[in-house]
Amino acid sequence: MLRAGPVAGLLFVVLSTVGLIIHGYPDNSQDAVRKWVASTDATRFAIGIWLEAFAYMLFLPFAAWLLRTLRRQGAARWPSDVAMGSAVLATGSALLSNGIWTAVLDAGRAGVDVGPLYAVRVVAQDTFNASFFFYAFFALGAALLAMVGNSQPRWLSWSAAAIGLLLLIPVAGFAGALALEVWIVVVSIMALRRPESEVRTPD
């Protein structure tokens, strides 16, 4: 079961990327929204959205595994609690955003004018952007746990802290999200390559 967390982390990154490629999103213009509604296959979009939603849910077991593994026995619980709560909020806001994107496509196919569709598209994008703050506090919480627990290698904590700060900067949010995904992949692969006898058992 100790391997389930890192496997979930890898699947979260891979499946969310595949889902995004399958369904796609329109660019930030009314003309792009109009063309996207006209050209998007509803079945393909639904498959991509479902796959991405499933991937987002896999972030939760990864987060739970990572935070319980990083927390040193006897250490304060609040950084772990804040980080796990942030992971839950990040997942929920991402799922909500995809629900709004689905509403844009459904409404467009039903004949709603492009003006209101574009307005809802902006809401969907802003809702997703808000999830960066939740991912930021997850990364910062993980960084604090790694620092207090003296986790090795040392870059584990400092890179998580840098990513968390990057995610808090609005113009750097997407770069921070990409960096977080790379960090998750590296951490997951390192955990999977380590013999089970060396994996710290969560307290």
Legacy VTK file of the C-alpha trace (Angstrom):
# vtk DataFile Version 3.0
C-alpha trace
ASCII
DATASET POLYDATA
POINTS 203 float
0.000 0.000 0.000
2.995 2.304 0.474
3.371 2.292 -3.316
-0.209 3.460 -3.939
0.618 7.094 -3.135
3.452 7.597 -5.641
1.567 5.603 -8.289
-1.401 7.929 -7.783
0.931 10.907 -8.176
2.243 9.657 -11.513
-1.248 8.860 -12.758
-2.475 12.286 -11.677
0.075 14.022 -13.901
-0.226 11.638 -16.860
-4.012 11.319 -16.960
-4.709 15.016 -16.387
-2.414 15.841 -19.299
-4.023 13.229 -21.544
-7.506 14.429 -20.590
-6.583 18.015 -21.398
-5.220 16.970 -24.805
-8.389 15.028 -25.563
-10.956 17.712 -24.743
-9.050 20.984 -25.231
-10.161 24.519 -24.354
-10.845 27.606 -26.488
-8.522 30.595 -26.548
-9.486 33.802 -24.775
-11.693 35.441 -27.414
-15.322 35.321 -28.487
-14.373 34.083 -31.948
-12.332 31.248 -30.441
-15.271 30.225 -28.240
-17.602 30.225 -31.260
-15.251 28.019 -33.276
-14.609 25.730 -30.314
-18.325 25.095 -29.739
-18.883 24.422 -33.452
-15.932 22.045 -33.847
-15.833 20.165 -30.535
-17.239 16.637 -30.492
-19.418 16.249 -27.396
-18.450 12.614 -26.789
-14.735 13.300 -27.122
-15.062 16.275 -24.785
-16.954 14.221 -22.198
-14.290 11.498 -22.255
-11.503 14.036 -21.811
-13.295 15.833 -18.976
-14.037 12.541 -17.193
-10.431 11.409 -17.521
-9.151 14.720 -16.198
-11.620 14.642 -13.301
-10.480 11.133 -12.379
-6.884 12.341 -12.493
-7.672 15.235 -10.147
-9.132 12.788 -7.623
-5.896 10.801 -7.718
-4.094 13.869 -6.413
-5.756 13.270 -3.032
-4.220 9.844 -2.259
-0.867 11.157 -3.458
-1.134 14.166 -1.156
-2.240 12.034 1.805
0.663 9.615 1.280
3.255 12.351 0.838
2.213 14.409 3.856
1.990 11.414 6.188
5.376 10.214 4.958
7.068 13.590 5.404
5.668 14.313 8.868
8.159 13.383 11.559
6.739 11.507 14.521
5.852 13.918 17.309
5.952 16.978 15.036
3.090 19.472 14.898
0.181 18.330 12.756
-1.003 21.724 11.532
1.283 21.998 8.447
0.041 18.616 7.291
-3.580 19.538 8.013
-3.287 22.829 6.113
-1.593 21.142 3.163
-4.165 18.333 2.994
-7.036 20.785 3.246
-5.471 22.788 0.435
-5.182 19.637 -1.678
-8.891 18.971 -1.187
-9.777 22.553 -2.129
-7.492 22.453 -5.181
-9.173 19.284 -6.383
-12.668 20.632 -5.756
-12.021 23.933 -7.532
-10.520 22.146 -10.539
-13.553 19.868 -10.793
-15.859 22.874 -10.467
-13.980 24.627 -13.254
-14.431 21.655 -15.566
-18.131 21.622 -14.754
-18.352 25.243 -15.891
-16.434 24.417 -19.085
-18.954 21.653 -19.764
-21.761 24.179 -19.300
-20.117 26.451 -21.894
-20.138 23.664 -24.485
-23.658 22.466 -23.645
-25.080 25.989 -23.736
-23.304 26.768 -26.996
-24.646 23.628 -28.653
-28.113 24.634 -27.427
-27.844 27.947 -29.306
-26.843 30.435 -26.607
-25.193 33.569 -28.054
-21.421 33.811 -27.981
-21.413 36.873 -25.691
-22.845 35.061 -22.640
-20.781 31.987 -23.530
-17.602 34.028 -23.449
-18.568 35.481 -20.072
-19.004 31.975 -18.645
-15.707 30.975 -20.252
-14.010 33.746 -18.259
-15.644 32.470 -15.068
-14.363 28.956 -15.803
-10.826 30.189 -16.380
-10.799 32.380 -13.284
-12.148 29.512 -11.180
-9.329 27.283 -12.383
-6.748 30.008 -11.769
-7.963 30.264 -8.178
-6.891 26.645 -7.630
-3.263 27.767 -7.938
-3.521 29.316 -4.457
-4.632 25.973 -3.026
-1.821 24.108 -4.782
0.551 26.758 -3.436
-0.395 26.089 0.184
-0.150 22.351 -0.437
3.403 22.785 -1.740
4.360 25.145 1.091
2.951 22.760 3.682
4.885 19.852 2.162
8.026 21.999 2.132
7.647 22.847 5.819
7.118 19.201 6.742
10.191 18.179 4.751
12.291 20.872 6.434
11.163 19.986 9.953
11.552 16.278 9.260
15.001 16.802 7.699
13.877 14.800 4.667
16.500 13.837 2.127
17.423 14.981 -0.410
17.387 18.603 0.750
16.143 19.884 -2.594
12.827 18.202 -1.808
11.878 20.908 0.660
13.483 23.931 -0.991
12.077 23.164 -4.432
8.588 22.668 -2.971
8.873 26.020 -1.193
9.986 27.758 -4.402
7.099 26.189 -6.339
4.625 27.230 -3.652
5.796 30.829 -3.802
5.691 30.771 -7.604
2.081 29.593 -7.529
1.150 32.572 -5.353
2.213 34.998 -8.109
-0.737 35.437 -10.523
1.354 35.963 -13.663
3.507 32.926 -12.827
0.699 30.559 -11.898
0.872 28.349 -14.974
4.652 28.068 -14.708
4.257 27.109 -11.061
1.632 24.493 -11.916
3.932 22.938 -14.515
6.815 22.943 -12.025
4.592 21.266 -9.428
3.697 18.488 -11.870
7.380 17.885 -12.625
8.091 17.838 -8.866
5.318 15.291 -8.299
6.696 13.042 -11.048
10.247 13.192 -9.652
9.133 12.573 -6.058
6.890 9.672 -7.133
9.591 7.998 -9.216
12.122 8.359 -6.382
9.676 6.719 -3.972
8.914 3.860 -6.364
12.598 3.165 -6.942
13.343 2.992 -3.221
13.154 -0.464 -1.595
10.051 -0.845 0.553
12.237 -1.512 3.589
13.593 2.037 3.270
10.244 3.732 2.882
9.257 5.587 6.023
6.087 4.142 7.516
3.538 6.882 8.254
2.831 7.338 11.928
LINES 1 204
203 0 1 2 3 4 5 6 7 8 9 10 11 12 13 14 15 16 17 18 19 20 21 22 23 24 25 26 27 28 29 30 31 32 33 34 35 36 37 38 39 40 41 42 43 44 45 46 47 48 49 50 51 52 53 54 55 56 57 58 59 60 61 62 63 64 65 66 67 68 69 70 71 72 73 74 75 76 77 78 79 80 81 82 83 84 85 86 87 88 89 90 91 92 93 94 95 96 97 98 99 100 101 102 103 104 105 106 107 108 109 110 111 112 113 114 115 116 117 118 119 120 121 122 123 124 125 126 127 128 129 130 131 132 133 134 135 136 137 138 139 140 141 142 143 144 145 146 147 148 149 150 151 152 153 154 155 156 157 158 159 160 161 162 163 164 165 166 167 168 169 170 171 172 173 174 175 176 177 178 179 180 181 182 183 184 185 186 187 188 189 190 191 192 193 194 195 196 197 198 199 200 201 202
